[in-house]
């Protein structure tokens, strides 16, 4: 039987393949679970009360996954979210890509354009999101490259366009890119996200 982790453990909320948010376990009271408001700050979170999602956390060799329903959310980043368990936590070997590590510069290269300056919003082992002020001349599923500076150095990533959207918080565009990472690249991405989380926690303690 899978048990809940201790209060304060990092957890993740997964609404779908494109929406995974970092959080922290605050309280468990029967089927009611309280977590901190997600740490995402670079994109609008559109989860609404009543929506189904998965709460998951890391175990030594797998992940524990708990199906939940969102009960309520607060109005600011310091608030807590309340979830209701609609099942029992279970071990899952399904690969979940945690995303994070935004803030750095990158360059996009589409077939019809030269390099476009951009800013990384977040990255995972399966894709990245970035903001650019330039119009991107590429459609969904077109090939695209990204030159990204990660914690371990600069890498070049080949992938396809998943979406290009108007940025909601400033003029420009949010570009979502999908790719399949070989183990060396996946390791670099994991290390980058881990280092970014450590730096974020240290800033919060200052």
N, C-alpha and C positions, 0 to 999 in steps of 0.2 A: 504494500500500500504506500502511495506517495504522500508524504507529509509536507505541510507548508514550511517554507524556510523561516528563519528568525525575522522579527521586525527589523527594518532597516536594510534588508537585502535588496539589491537592484533587481527589478523585474521589468518586463516589457509587455506592452499592450499591442496586439496585432489585430487591426481591423480588416486588412486584406494584404495581398502581396506587396502593395506599394505603400502601405501605411503601418509602420511599426514604430512605437513611441517608447522612449526610455522613461522609467518611473522608479518608485521605491515603495516597498511594502510598509504600510503604517500600522494596520490593525486587522485582525481576523476575528469575527464574532459570528460563529455559526456559518451561515451561507453569505453573510455580508463581509465584503473585503474592502478595506479602505487603502488607497494608494495616494502618493503625492501626485500633484498635477504633472503631466509629462514635461520633460526638460526641453522639448523642441521649442526653438525660438525663431526659426528661419522660415516657417511656413504656417499658414493658418490651419488650425486643427478643427475639423468639421464634424467630429463625433457628437451625436445627440443622445440624450437619455432614451433608453429603450433599444438602442442598437446592440447587436450581438458582436462580441469580440472574444479574443483569446488572451488570457493572461499566462505568460510563461516565464520560467526562470531556469538558470543553469544548474545542472547536477554534475557530478564528477565525469560521467561518460555519456550523458544524454541531456534532454530537456524535459522538464515537467510542464504540462500544458493543462490549463483549466478553462473550460468554456464558461463565459460570463455574459451578463447583460449589464449595460451601463445604466445606473440608477440616477446619478446626479453628478454635475461638475460645478466647480467654483468659477468665479469671474476673473481670477488672476493667477499668476504663476506660483504664488505661495499657498494656494488653496489645496484641498484634498478632493479626490474623486471617490465616489462610492460605487462599488460593483456588487452584483448579486450572482453567486455561483449557480449555474444551471446544470451542473454535472459534478463529477469528482475529478480531482487532479490525477493525471495519468502520465506515465513516461512515454516520450515520443522521440524517435530517432530521426524524424523528419528535419531536414536542414532548414534552419531559420536564419536569415541574414539580418544581423543587427546593423543599423546604420548610425552614422554620426560623423564627427571629425570635420565639420564645415569650417569655413573662414579663410581658407587659403586661395591663392590665385591658381588659375589653370588656363590653358588655351584649347579651343575647339578647332577642329579641322574637318570641314565638310567637303564633299567632292566638288561643289560648285563655288567654293570660297576659300580665301586664304585664312590664316589663323585669326581667330576671334578671341579677344581677351574676355575672361569670365571669372567668376568667383564661386568656389565650391560651397554648396549649401549642405550637402551630406553625401556620404559614400557608403556602400556596403559591398559584399563579395559578389553581388549580382547586378549592381547598377550604381549610378550617381545622379545627383541633381545639382544644377548650377544655375547662376544668374548671369545674364549678359545684357549689356545695353544695345547690342547689335541684333538686327533681324537675321535669323538663321534661315538660310535657303536650303532647307532639308525637310523632307516629309517623313511621316511615320514609317519605320523599317528601313529607311535609308542608312547606308553605312556612315559612320562618323568616328573620329578619333579624338582623344583627349590626352593632353600632356599635363600631368598632375604632379604637384609637389606633395609627397607624403612624408611621414615622420622619418622614414628610412632613406629618403632620397627621391629623385624624380623618376616617374614611370610614364610610359606611353600605353594607353589602353585603346583597343579596337572594339567597337560595338555597333549598336544600331540605335536610331532615334526611337524612343518610346512615346514622347509627347513634347510639344513646344507650346507653352501657355504664356499669356500675359502675366507679368509679375503683379501680385496684388498690392504690394507695399511700396513700390517705387517704379518709375518708368523702366521698361525693359522686359526681358523674357526669362522665364524659367524653363530650362531644358532638362528633360529626363532621358537618360541614356542607359540602355541595358547591355550587359556583356557577361561572358562566362570567364571567370578568373581561374587561371592555372594556380597550382598550390603556392608557388613563389609569390605571385601577385596577391592571392588571398591572404597569405601570411602578412605581407606588408600592410594590407588594408586593415587587418585585425589589430596589428601593432599600432597603426596610426590612430584608430578609434580608441584603443585602450589609453594611449598617451594623451589624447585629447580629453578623455574623461578625467584622467588624473589632474591635468592642468585646470580643468573646469572646477573640480572639487577644491583645489588649492586656492583658486581665485575666490571661491565662495567662503573660504575660511579667513581670508585677509580682512 
